[in-house]
Structures are given as C-alpha cells and as structure tokens.
C-alpha cells in the first residue's frame, strides 16, 4: 500500500503556481498521487518521495517544504521591513526617478537607461531567475510570461515600461498573497486555539508536557484564563467554559464534575482537573480543523471550470501574442518594434492569476468564516448546493425540539401498580439510545433509585424502527412501544378506558410509550419534547429567504407532530414515518424539482440525509456523527445558523460570478486596445492588478456576513 504523507508548503504566491507545483509533484518518480491545498498551504503526497524531491518540484517558485506536524510561526515582520518589499520599494523609487529624468533628458539618455536597468535588476532578479529556469523547462507559469515580457521590452528599448512592469507585478503578487492570508486567518485562528503545553499529573507530580504527548486517561490541570488542551471529562472543580470556538455559542456554559469539555475552549473562571478522553488527533477541534482544510481543498464546479479554462487560456494568449508580434510586420510591412511591443503587452494580459484566484479566494474566505461562526461546510460543492436550496425538510426530535423529552403523565390500567410498571420499563429501555427511551429510564431511576441494583433480565432485545423495542422475559414477549404497534400486534390488549386516555394525551401533543407483555398492559408513559426557542424564528427567516417548501418529518403520532409543527411555525407536517418513508418524501420533493436540504441528527435520518441535495446535521459539541456524516454541520445545535448558512452560500456564489465577470471584462477590455495600437505594458499589468484587487476585495466582503 502506498505511503501517504502531508507537508506544509511555504512560499506560494499564486493559485496558478500551486497548480503547477501539484503537476510537478505528480511527475516525481514513485509518486502515485499529489494534491495541493493552496488555501491551507499544504500538499498531500501518496507514494514515495523525499522532502528534497518535493522542494525540487517547487524550485520554480522557490518553495520550502516542512513536515505537517511542524508548527508554523507567523511572520510578524512589518510589511516595510521585509527584504523583498524593501527591494520593491527601492525599485519603485528608482523607476519614478527614471521617468522624471526621461521627461527631462529623453529615453535614450545613458543615465535614464542605467536607472531603469538597475530598477529592473533590483526589483526583478528573483523573477528573472525563476522565469528563465521555467522557460528552459518549458513551464509557462506566470513568472515565465512576465520574464519574456520584461526581457522583450528591454530588447526593443522600452526600459521604462519594463521597470514599471517589475514594480506592478510585485504589487500584484503582494495583493494576492494578502488576500489568501486574510482568507486563511479563520483557519489559523482555529489552529492557534490549542495550547502547545499543558500541566499533567503523573506519578503524583505536576509536570508541563507538550500537548502532542498527552495520553488518554491523563489528568490535566487547567487554570482560569487557559484554553482546554484536550477533550475530556471534568473530574474536579467547576467553572464556566466559553465554547464559542467550537459551537459558535457566545454564552459560556457551566461545567462541573462529570461534564464533557472540548479542546480549544476557554476556561473562564475556576481551576479544574479533567481526564483526557481523546488523543490530540481525535479531538473535536482537530476534526474541525481537518474538515475545514479538506473543505477548502475541495473544488466547487465553478472552480473546476476555471481551472480547465485557464489551461487553455494561457497557451491561447501566447499564440495570439506571437501572431500579433509577427503577422503585421511579415504580411503588411508594419513596424517590428511597435507590433513586438503589442505582442509583449498581450502576453502580460495572458497572466491568468486574477481569473484562477477568483473562485478559491471566495470559497476559502466563506468556509473559514463560517467555521468561526460555528458552521462546518465540507467544500465548495456543498456550498454551491446550499445556495440553491429552495426546500428544507426537518427531523423533529433534536432538531426542531430540544431532543430532551420528559415524562409528563403515567397512566395505569385498573388493578395495575406502579411498582410493577417501573422495573419492566427500566429493564427494556436501559439500553435504548432513543431520546424517548432515555427519558423513561431517567424517570424510573428518579422514582426508584434502587431500580438499577437488580434489574429484570430481558433477552433478545429488538429495535422496532419508529415503533419501539421488544424482548423476552422468560417465555413471555414484553415491549415498550407505540400504541399503534400494540393495537396491530396485540388487538384488544388494553381497555376502552386506556384507548380514550391515549387519544386524549395524543391530542395534547404528547408521545405515548406503552409498557406491557403479550398478556396485558402494565401502564403507559406520556412524554413531551419542548420545541427550541429559536425554531420559530429560524423557520420565519427561511421563509424570508424565499424557501418555497418547509416540511417536518417525524415518526411521532400526528397529534404530537402537529402540536410541535404549530409551535415551530411549520404547516406541512408528515407523521408516523419510518426511515424509508422519510427517504420517500425527500425523493418526491426532488422529483417535483426542488433542491432539498435535509436537517437531522446524522444517525436516525441517514437514508433521508443521504438522498437530499444537501445533508445538514445538528452537531452539538462537535459530535463524531454530525462531523462525519453530513455535508454541513451546525455546531452547538443552533438552528439560527441554517438561514445564515444559506444566505452565506448564496452570497458566495454571487461573489464568485462577479469575480469571474470582473476578471474576464478587464482582460477583454485590455485586448480590445490591441487593434488600435493602444495597449501598453503598464496598461496590461494594471488590468491584471485591477482584476486581482477587485476579486480580492470583493471576496473579503464575505467576512462581514453575520448571523
């Protein structure tokens, strides 16, 4: 099996260069696959390759490769103190001085030419070195095109414009680098949440250890003001924890002994001890970071189209530039100097950087920003689909409701006692993962604290999806199930009085669990799950966004479902649905032409989630199920994040379209000047810078979208 390694890349200046680097790594002998994540500055290599070989593949851009576990120190050197920027500033001053002298002494004056040549040498020597090396390898990157243009300008005596191209090209690179750094900031902030060191208790001693060396079951000490270093359970003390980084919830959560805490969250008040439950690579924070990196690497259809187009665009522009430079002089005796100059200017227009960056800078900005707001979007494809949603299907329990039902009524048939009901109910439901089953267990334990000591033995427990659970006590079948199951399986088992009571409780919007055996009903529990306070407002926000169809899907009784739907503001309620029925509803909506988003818990609704155009899971505290199964996870179980996600996705797709149009229009406008002989090198480079600046600033507007 091929080895898979991940490396950090330092030195990326543009998306086009990242694509070239990916192709070069794929061509290394022994490498079967290479994927570059320009957004996260990482490369994943499958196969056999050394760091030196990978660096050689990036030599055209002077890239540096580091191991993935090396923590990257952020460069805090002021912009004006960085060596490359100092060189550019000197080149800019010399270029300005050269143009002043040009207007006074003329462009052919030796001093004028000397100043321009020095400006080009100082500001562009690294560009030339890399560009010439690429040219010898027939690698036509952005630097190759610029090098040809600058050398060509010098050969025909246009040293002033060559100097301007050098300075403006450096400015263009700085803009692109700035935009990607801003876009990466949200991810970098997530990574920085995890402390590097923590205090662990080992052998009755408190020692400071690197977080990467933490082991499961270690006891850690976290003081007020420190970030939690690992996922774990509080074993001593109490405090309030700010979980905004993980869940997006701004209100701190109170934590006491037995409560779960997550890596990267902030301990605000008390000193606590916690027992580590997950290794550093398996924490909720680590999974979020990994998912965000993967999401930023996944290309949206729009980006895939642009990448394919750019592969044709640059060679086509090079051919066009050659034709412009050669055809008029050869066929029409036009001036070689004039048309070679126009050909060089056309070559500069052929730089596809603004076009290539138009999509990833928007996607990376949006995904990073949404992660900061507690929404995990697993890639540009899912963001594009979320922007098209016009129908939303909701699971009820745990999505629209709190998922914490409580027993409100206990009904006993004539002659039955509570002392007989509770032990059987506990024995059947104690292994249940369903919220209703857990609520029954909590109730029985509260009513009879000793019930856990000698529970009844129930064998052959079987889940009845959407209906309950059954098993055997001796030779007798026992169950905790819905009234419908009891009536269908054991007709006439309970009396008319019980039927009337069931009907009355159902009309109150309560869910009924019947406890009994094949011989008699011992009693029934009525439970109710409170609708979340934000459900109604979230539904109204979705309607305001133009969502045409909102439907609630549940396995509950119709009365219960309608009561919850009314409180949440949903009129289309589908009740008594099995998992396959929910799947059928999703398919019906899609067949009617809707783009459907399904919101559920990521487990019970798996078929419906898989069938939807976009699956959206409620991911309380970064649960594994929510993080791994859905296209989008709403951390912290906050439903108000759904309208925000759709709004952000729509805005992102709008920004991408604007960016592509900006890039095309500016390039086309520059090319339209060629027939009139008006395209100059500085206009060509300005067209590229203008496009880069526009798409950068336009994309960064996405960071202003709030919930």
C-alpha positions, 0 to 999 in steps of 0.5 A: 500500500502506498505511503501517504504523507502531508507537508506544509508548503511555504512560499506560494504566491499564486493559485496558478503556481500551486497548480503547477507545483501539484503537476510537478509533484505528480511527475516525481518518480514513485509518486502515485498521487499529489494534491495541493491545498493552496488555501491551507498551504499544504500538499498531500503526497501518496507514494514515495518521495523525499522532502528534497524531491518535493522542494525540487518540484517547487524550485520554480517558485522557490518553495520550502517544504516542512513536515505537517506536524511542524508548527508554523510561526507567523511572520510578524515582520512589518510589511516595510521591513521585509527584504523583498518589499524593501527591494520593491520599494527601492525599485519603485523609487528608482523607476519614478526617478527614471521617468522624471529624468526621461521627461527631462533628458529623453529615453535614450539618455545613458543615465535614464537607461542605467536607472531603469536597468538597475530598477529592473535588476533590483526589483526583478532578479528573483523573477528573472531567475525563476522565469528563465529556469521555467522557460528552459523547462518549458513551464509557462507559469506566470513568472515565465510570461512576465520574464519574456515580457520584461526581457522583450521590452528591454530588447526593443528599448522600452526600459521604462515600461519594463521597470514599471512592469517589475514594480506592478507585478510585485504589487500584484503578487503582494495583493494576492498573497494578502488576500489568501492570508486574510482568507486563511486567518479563520483557519489559523485562528482555529489552529492557534486555539490549542495550547502547545503545553499543558500541566499533567499529573503523573506519578503524583507530580505536576509536570508541563508536557507538550500537548502532542504527548498527552495520553488518554486517561491523563489528568490535566490541570487547567487554570482560569484564563487557559484554553482546554488542551484536550477533550475530556471529562471534568473530574474536579472543580467547576467553572464556566467554559466559553465554547464559542470556538467550537459551537459558535455559542457566545454564552459560556456554559457551566461545567462541573464534575462529570461534564464533557469539555472540548479542546480549544475552549476557554476556561473562564473562571475556576481551576479544574482537573479533567481526564483526557478522553481523546488523543490530540488527533481525535479531538473535536477541534482537530476534526474541525480543523481537518474538515475545514482544510479538506473543505477548502481543498475541495473544488466547487464546479465553478472552480473546476471550470476555471481551472480547465479554462485557464489551461487553455487560456494561457497557451491561447494568449501566447499564440495570439501574442506571437501572431500579433508580434509577427503577422503585421510586420511579415504580411503588411510591412508594419513596424517590428518594434511597435507590433513586438511591443503589442505582442509583449503587452498581450502576453502580460494580459495572458497572466491568468492569476486574477481569473484562477484566484477568483473562485478559491479566494471566495470559497476559502474566505466563506468556509473559514468564516463560517467555521468561526461562526460555528458552521462546518461546510465540507467544500465548495460543492456543498456550498454551491448546493446550499445556495440553491436550496429552495426546500428544507425538510426537518427531523423533529426530535433534536432538531426542531425540539430540544431532543430532551423529552420528559415524562409528563403523565403515567397512566395505569390500567385498573388493578395495575401498580406502579411498582410493577410498571417501573422495573419492566420499563427500566429493564427494556429501555436501559439500553435504548439510545432513543431520546424517548427511551432515555427519558423513561429510564431517567424517570424510573431511576428518579422514582426508584433509585434502587431500580438499577441494583437488580434489574429484570433480565430481558433477552433478545432485545429488538429495535422496532424502527419508529415503533419501539423495542421488544424482548423476552422475559422468560417465555413471555414477549414484553415491549415498550412501544407505540400504541399503534404497534400494540393495537396491530400486534396485540388487538384488544390488549388494553381497555376502552378506558386506556384507548380514550386516555391515549387519544386524549394525551395524543391530542395534547401533543404528547408521545405515548410509550406503552409498557406491557407483555403479550398478556396485558398492559402494565401502564403507559408513559406520556412524554413531551419534547419542548420545541427550541426557542429559536425554531420559530424564528429560524423557520420565519427567516427561511421563509424570508429567504424565499424557501418555497417548501418547509416540511417536518418529518417525524415518526411521532403520532400526528397529534404530537407532530402537529402540536410541535409543527404549530409551535415551530411555525411549520404547516406541512407536517408528515407523521408516523414515518419510518426511515424509508418513508422519510427517504420517500418524501425527500425523493418526491420533493426532488422529483417535483424539482426542488433542491432539498436540504435535509436537517437531522441528527446524522444517525436516525435520518441517514437514508433521508440525509443521504438522498437530499441535495444537501445533508445538514446535521445538528452537531452539538459539541462537535459530535463524531456523527454530525462531523462525519456524516453530513455535508454541513454541520451546525455546531452547538445545535443552533438552528439560527445558523441554517438561514445564515448558512444559506444566505452565506452560500448564496452570497458566495456564489454571487461573489464568485460570478462577479469575480469571474465577470470582473476578471474576464471584462478587464482582460477583454477590455485590455485586448480590445486596445490591441487593434488600435495600437493602444495597449501598453505594458503598464496598461496590461499589468494594471488590468491584471492588478485591477482584476486581482484587487477587485476579486480580492476585495470583493471576496473579503466582503464575505467576512462581514456576513453575520448571523 
